[in-house]
Amino acid sequence: MQNLFDDIRPYTDAEIPAAMQRIVSSEHFPKACGLLFPGVSQAEVEARLLSCHTVDAFQRRVMYDIIGTIVRRSTDGLTVSGLDQLQPEKSYLFVSNHRDIMLDAAFMQMLLSDAGLPTSEITFGANLMQGQLLIDLGRSNKMFRFERPTTSTSRRDFLLKMKEASAYIRYTICQKKESVWIAQRNGRTKDGLDVTDQGVINMFSLSGGEDRGASLGELNMVPVAISYEWEPCDKLKALELFARESGEPYVKKPGEDLNSILTGITQPKGRVHLAAGKPITEEELRPYKNWSTGDFNRQVAALIEQQITACYRLYPNNYIAAWMLSGKKLGDFTPEEQQTFQKYVESQVKGCPEKVREILLKIYANPVLRTL
């Protein structure tokens, strides 16, 4: 059965030693060492990688330290809630809001491990799996290839890819008994509005039976909200949205995704909180199973969004941005926090059109304004 998914699945334990050899032999390995293991010699990192003979060893000896370093260097603390309601013997489909290309899922893996829960497999956009080094690092870290629609992808080919992804996710959860992390939408949220794509819900159902409630119920969907005090890549997101709103087709520049990954890793993020909601059960979905496909998908998306919105942690920056746009003080913040945020915004939009400033403020304000 597993051979059916060889083109998308993560590496198995048997494939880890060869992957470690390729990683340490990569021409990009020295630069990666300096970024991901500051203060550690290249020889020590190489020895640590070559000592890994299983996926679990790679995650414990390598990835856990990398994520811990990012937390210490670029955040003011990573906190969590809701994981205590999950059961170690169960596998879940974590449906998360998506603010940073790499860190949303990475932080969750660290928190799952700290809570004594198994780490999950992680969807990884095919557009990001470029170059052998990234492929080896990703697939060694339980990441599996997930196709994104492109202008050159035919509808038929994309549907086949979605059926394969759906079958793999169901196989992973129901047969391998491993959890899966996936974003609630295609790509990161860039405007601060965490909206669940109905197409993602439809994809989940492609591998199930006719009883849609039972089909999704067995996946144990858990909505997840990650909240950053300082939004990763906020200026880059604002500039991209400005370009799109200007009416011109937006074409990513070479290396743009990599730049976003590196910016997300290094940019100060302030406080970060991850909250897991309650699993969505078959019983909860049963009333909607006979609805039309579109109505059913919309309802499931709404259930996920409701929990993500309720779990999302609002910071003073969110309230300050909402006040700057609406003139209404909708939450507490101090004069010092206001001054710090306003100074930050002006530094980011200096030399940019006024519209960029408005877009940047909305990234922070929308999580507040959408609750009104």
C-alpha positions as CSV (number, residue, x, y, z in Angstrom):
1,M,0.0,0.0,0.0
2,Q,2.7,2.4,1.0
3,N,4.4,2.1,-2.5
4,L,1.4,3.9,-3.9
5,F,2.6,7.0,-2.1
6,D,6.3,6.9,-2.7
7,D,6.3,10.1,-4.7
8,I,4.8,12.2,-1.8
9,R,5.4,10.4,1.5
10,P,8.1,11.2,4.1
11,Y,11.2,9.1,4.4
12,T,11.1,5.8,6.3
13,D,13.6,4.9,8.9
14,A,15.5,2.8,6.3
15,E,16.0,5.9,4.1
16,I,17.4,8.2,6.9
17,P,21.1,7.2,6.9
18,A,21.4,7.9,3.1
19,A,19.5,11.2,3.6
20,M,21.9,12.3,6.3
21,Q,24.9,11.5,4.1
22,R,23.4,13.7,1.3
23,I,22.7,16.5,3.7
24,V,26.3,16.7,5.1
25,S,27.6,16.4,1.6
26,S,25.5,19.3,0.2
27,E,27.4,22.4,-0.9
28,H,24.8,24.4,1.1
29,F,25.5,22.5,4.3
30,P,28.1,25.0,5.8
31,K,25.7,27.9,5.3
32,A,22.8,26.0,6.8
33,C,24.9,25.1,9.8
34,G,25.7,28.7,10.6
35,L,22.0,29.7,10.3
36,L,20.4,26.7,12.2
37,F,23.2,25.9,14.7
38,P,24.8,29.1,15.8
39,G,27.8,28.6,17.9
40,V,28.1,24.9,17.0
41,S,31.0,23.7,14.9
42,Q,30.2,22.2,11.5
43,A,32.0,19.0,12.5
44,E,29.7,18.6,15.5
45,V,26.6,19.2,13.5
46,E,27.8,16.7,10.9
47,A,28.5,14.1,13.6
48,R,25.0,14.6,15.1
49,L,23.3,14.2,11.7
50,L,25.3,11.0,10.8
51,S,24.3,9.5,14.2
52,C,20.7,9.6,13.2
53,H,19.4,6.3,11.8
54,T,15.6,6.8,12.3
55,V,13.1,9.6,11.8
56,D,12.6,9.8,15.5
57,A,16.3,10.3,16.1
58,F,16.5,13.0,13.5
59,Q,13.6,14.9,15.1
60,R,14.9,14.5,18.6
61,R,18.6,15.2,18.0
62,V,18.4,17.7,15.2
63,M,15.0,19.3,14.6
64,Y,14.1,19.8,18.3
65,D,17.3,21.8,18.8
66,I,16.8,23.9,15.7
67,I,13.2,24.8,16.7
68,G,14.4,25.5,20.3
69,T,17.1,27.9,19.0
70,I,14.5,29.7,16.9
71,V,12.2,30.1,19.9
72,R,15.1,31.4,22.1
73,R,16.5,33.8,19.5
74,S,13.4,35.3,17.9
75,T,10.5,35.0,20.3
76,D,9.6,36.2,23.8
77,G,8.2,32.9,24.7
78,L,6.2,30.0,23.1
79,T,3.1,29.0,25.0
80,V,0.3,26.4,24.4
81,S,-3.2,25.4,25.4
82,G,-5.5,22.6,24.5
83,L,-3.0,19.8,23.9
84,D,-3.9,18.3,27.2
85,Q,-7.3,17.2,25.9
86,L,-5.7,15.0,23.2
87,Q,-5.0,11.3,23.7
88,P,-1.5,9.9,22.9
89,E,-2.9,6.7,21.4
90,K,-5.1,8.6,19.0
91,S,-4.2,10.1,15.6
92,Y,-5.6,13.5,14.6
93,L,-5.9,15.8,11.6
94,F,-4.7,19.2,12.8
95,V,-6.3,21.9,10.6
96,S,-4.4,25.0,11.4
97,N,-4.4,28.7,10.5
98,H,-1.3,29.5,8.6
99,R,0.9,32.6,9.3
100,D,4.5,31.4,8.6
101,I,5.7,29.0,5.9
102,M,7.7,26.8,8.2
103,L,7.3,27.8,11.8
104,D,3.5,27.2,12.3
105,A,4.0,23.4,11.9
106,A,7.5,23.4,13.4
107,F,6.4,25.0,16.7
108,M,3.6,22.6,16.9
109,Q,5.9,19.6,16.6
110,M,8.0,20.9,19.5
111,L,4.9,21.5,21.6
112,L,3.5,18.0,20.8
113,S,6.8,16.5,21.9
114,D,6.9,18.6,25.1
115,A,3.3,17.4,25.9
116,G,4.3,13.8,25.5
117,L,2.4,13.4,22.3
118,P,3.7,11.9,19.0
119,T,4.7,14.4,16.4
120,S,2.6,14.6,13.3
121,E,3.3,14.3,9.6
122,I,3.3,17.7,7.9
123,T,2.0,18.9,4.5
124,F,4.8,20.6,2.5
125,G,4.0,22.6,-0.6
126,A,5.5,21.0,-3.7
127,N,6.6,24.5,-4.7
128,L,8.8,24.6,-1.6
129,M,10.4,21.2,-2.1
130,Q,13.1,22.6,-4.4
131,G,16.6,21.3,-4.2
132,Q,17.9,18.1,-2.7
133,L,18.9,19.7,0.6
134,L,15.4,21.0,1.3
135,I,13.8,17.7,0.1
136,D,16.0,15.7,2.4
137,L,15.5,17.9,5.4
138,G,11.8,18.0,4.9
139,R,11.1,14.3,4.2
140,S,13.3,13.3,7.1
141,N,11.1,15.5,9.3
142,K,7.8,13.7,8.5
143,M,6.9,16.2,5.7
144,F,5.0,15.0,2.7
145,R,4.6,16.6,-0.7
146,F,1.3,18.4,-1.2
147,E,0.5,19.8,-4.6
148,R,-0.7,23.4,-5.1
149,P,-2.7,24.5,-8.1
150,T,-0.8,26.4,-10.7
151,T,-1.8,28.1,-14.0
152,S,-0.3,25.2,-15.9
153,T,-2.1,22.5,-14.0
154,S,-5.1,21.0,-15.7
155,R,-8.3,20.5,-13.7
156,R,-8.1,16.8,-14.3
157,D,-4.4,16.5,-13.2
158,F,-5.1,18.6,-10.1
159,L,-8.1,16.5,-9.1
160,L,-5.9,13.3,-9.4
161,K,-3.3,14.9,-7.1
162,M,-6.0,15.9,-4.6
163,K,-7.4,12.4,-4.6
164,E,-3.9,11.0,-3.9
165,A,-3.3,13.5,-1.1
166,S,-6.7,12.7,0.4
167,A,-6.0,9.0,0.3
168,Y,-2.6,9.5,1.8
169,I,-3.9,11.6,4.7
170,R,-6.6,9.0,5.4
171,Y,-4.1,6.1,5.2
172,T,-1.7,8.0,7.5
173,I,-4.4,8.7,10.2
174,C,-6.5,5.5,10.0
175,Q,-3.9,2.9,9.1
176,K,-0.4,4.2,10.1
177,K,-2.0,5.8,13.2
178,E,0.0,9.0,12.7
179,S,-1.4,12.5,13.0
180,V,-1.2,15.0,10.2
181,W,-0.8,18.8,10.2
182,I,-2.4,20.8,7.3
183,A,-3.1,24.5,6.8
184,Q,-6.8,25.5,6.6
185,R,-6.1,27.1,3.2
186,N,-3.8,27.2,0.2
187,G,-0.9,29.3,1.3
188,R,-0.4,31.7,4.2
189,T,-2.9,34.1,5.5
190,K,-1.6,37.4,4.4
191,D,-4.5,39.8,5.4
192,G,-5.0,38.6,9.0
193,L,-8.2,36.8,8.2
194,D,-8.0,33.1,8.9
195,V,-10.5,31.6,6.4
196,T,-10.9,27.9,5.8
197,D,-10.8,26.9,2.1
198,Q,-13.9,24.8,1.3
199,G,-11.7,23.0,-1.3
200,V,-9.5,21.7,1.6
201,I,-12.7,20.2,3.2
202,N,-13.7,18.7,-0.1
203,M,-10.3,17.2,-0.5
204,F,-10.6,15.4,2.9
205,S,-13.8,13.7,1.6
206,L,-12.4,12.5,-1.7
207,S,-11.1,9.3,-0.1
208,G,-14.1,8.6,2.2
209,G,-17.3,6.8,1.7
210,E,-20.8,8.2,0.9
211,D,-21.5,9.0,4.5
212,R,-19.6,12.3,4.7
213,G,-20.2,12.7,8.4
214,A,-18.6,9.4,9.2
215,S,-15.9,9.9,6.6
216,L,-14.7,13.2,8.1
217,G,-15.4,12.0,11.7
218,E,-12.9,9.2,11.5
219,L,-10.1,11.8,10.7
220,N,-10.5,13.4,14.1
221,M,-10.1,16.9,12.8
222,V,-8.7,19.4,15.4
223,P,-8.8,23.1,14.6
224,V,-5.5,24.8,15.7
225,A,-4.8,28.5,16.0
226,I,-1.3,30.0,16.2
227,S,-0.9,33.7,17.2
228,Y,2.1,35.8,16.8
229,E,2.5,39.1,18.6
230,W,4.6,40.4,15.7
231,E,3.3,38.9,12.4
232,P,6.1,37.0,10.5
233,C,7.0,38.6,7.2
234,D,4.3,41.4,7.8
235,K,6.0,43.9,5.4
236,L,6.6,41.3,2.7
237,K,2.9,40.3,3.0
238,A,1.7,43.9,2.8
239,L,3.9,44.6,-0.3
240,E,2.5,41.4,-2.0
241,L,-1.1,42.3,-1.3
242,F,-0.4,45.9,-2.5
243,A,0.9,44.5,-5.8
244,R,-2.1,42.2,-6.2
245,E,-4.5,45.0,-5.4
246,S,-2.8,47.2,-8.0
247,G,-4.4,45.0,-10.7
248,E,-1.2,43.5,-12.1
249,P,-0.8,39.7,-12.0
250,Y,1.5,38.8,-9.2
251,V,4.5,36.7,-10.1
252,K,6.8,35.5,-7.4
253,K,10.4,36.5,-7.9
254,P,13.1,33.8,-7.9
255,G,14.0,32.9,-4.3
256,E,11.0,34.7,-2.9
257,D,9.7,31.7,-0.9
258,L,13.2,31.1,0.5
259,N,13.4,34.7,1.5
260,S,10.1,34.4,3.3
261,I,11.3,31.3,5.1
262,L,14.5,32.9,6.3
263,T,12.7,36.2,7.3
264,G,10.2,34.2,9.3
265,I,12.9,32.3,11.1
266,T,15.0,35.3,12.0
267,Q,12.4,38.1,12.4
268,P,11.5,38.9,16.0
269,K,8.0,37.5,16.7
270,G,7.4,38.6,20.3
271,R,5.0,36.2,22.2
272,V,3.7,33.2,20.3
273,H,0.8,31.1,21.4
274,L,-0.6,27.9,19.9
275,A,-4.1,26.7,20.9
276,A,-5.7,23.4,20.0
277,G,-9.4,23.3,19.8
278,K,-11.7,20.3,20.4
279,P,-11.9,17.4,17.9
280,I,-14.8,17.7,15.5
281,T,-16.7,14.4,15.9
282,E,-18.9,12.4,13.6
283,E,-21.8,13.2,16.0
284,E,-21.2,16.9,15.4
285,L,-21.2,16.4,11.7
286,R,-24.2,14.0,11.4
287,P,-26.9,16.7,11.1
288,Y,-25.2,18.0,7.9
289,K,-24.3,14.7,6.1
290,N,-27.3,14.8,3.7
291,W,-26.8,18.5,2.8
292,S,-25.5,19.3,-0.7
293,T,-21.7,18.9,-1.2
294,G,-21.2,22.7,-1.3
295,D,-23.4,23.4,1.8
296,F,-21.7,20.5,3.7
297,N,-18.2,21.8,3.0
298,R,-19.2,25.3,3.9
299,Q,-20.6,24.1,7.2
300,V,-17.5,22.1,8.1
301,A,-15.3,25.1,7.2
302,A,-17.4,27.3,9.4
303,L,-17.0,24.9,12.3
304,I,-13.3,25.0,12.0
305,E,-13.2,28.7,11.6
306,Q,-15.3,29.2,14.7
307,Q,-12.8,27.3,16.8
308,I,-9.8,29.0,15.3
309,T,-11.3,32.4,15.9
310,A,-12.2,31.5,19.5
311,C,-8.7,30.1,20.1
312,Y,-6.8,32.9,18.5
313,R,-4.9,35.0,21.1
314,L,-5.1,38.8,20.6
315,Y,-2.2,41.0,21.6
316,P,-2.0,44.7,22.2
317,N,-0.7,45.2,18.7
318,N,-4.0,43.8,17.3
319,Y,-6.0,46.2,19.4
320,I,-3.8,49.2,18.6
321,A,-4.0,48.5,14.8
322,A,-7.8,48.2,15.1
323,W,-8.0,51.5,17.0
324,M,-5.8,53.2,14.3
325,L,-8.1,52.1,11.6
326,S,-11.5,52.3,13.2
327,G,-11.0,55.0,15.9
328,K,-12.5,52.6,18.4
329,K,-10.6,51.2,21.4
330,L,-11.7,47.6,21.3
331,G,-9.1,46.2,23.8
332,D,-6.5,47.2,26.3
333,F,-3.1,48.6,25.5
334,T,-0.7,51.0,27.2
335,P,0.6,54.3,25.8
336,E,4.1,52.7,25.7
337,E,2.7,49.8,23.7
338,Q,0.9,52.2,21.3
339,Q,4.1,54.2,20.8
340,T,6.2,51.1,20.1
341,F,3.7,49.7,17.6
342,Q,3.2,53.0,15.8
343,K,6.9,53.6,15.5
344,Y,7.4,50.1,14.2
345,V,4.7,50.5,11.5
346,E,6.1,53.8,10.3
347,S,9.6,52.2,10.0
348,Q,8.2,49.4,7.9
349,V,6.2,51.6,5.5
350,K,8.8,54.4,5.1
351,G,9.0,55.3,1.4
352,C,6.0,53.1,0.5
353,P,2.6,54.3,-0.8
354,E,0.0,55.1,1.9
355,K,-2.0,52.1,0.8
356,V,0.8,49.8,2.1
357,R,0.4,51.3,5.5
358,E,-3.3,50.5,5.5
359,I,-2.7,47.0,4.4
360,L,0.0,46.4,7.1
361,L,-2.4,47.7,9.8
362,K,-5.2,45.4,8.5
363,I,-2.9,42.4,9.0
364,Y,-2.9,43.2,12.7
365,A,-6.4,44.6,13.0
366,N,-8.4,42.1,11.1
367,P,-8.4,39.4,13.8
368,V,-10.1,42.0,16.1
369,L,-12.4,43.6,13.5
370,R,-13.7,40.2,12.3
371,T,-15.2,39.5,15.8
372,L,-17.4,42.6,15.8
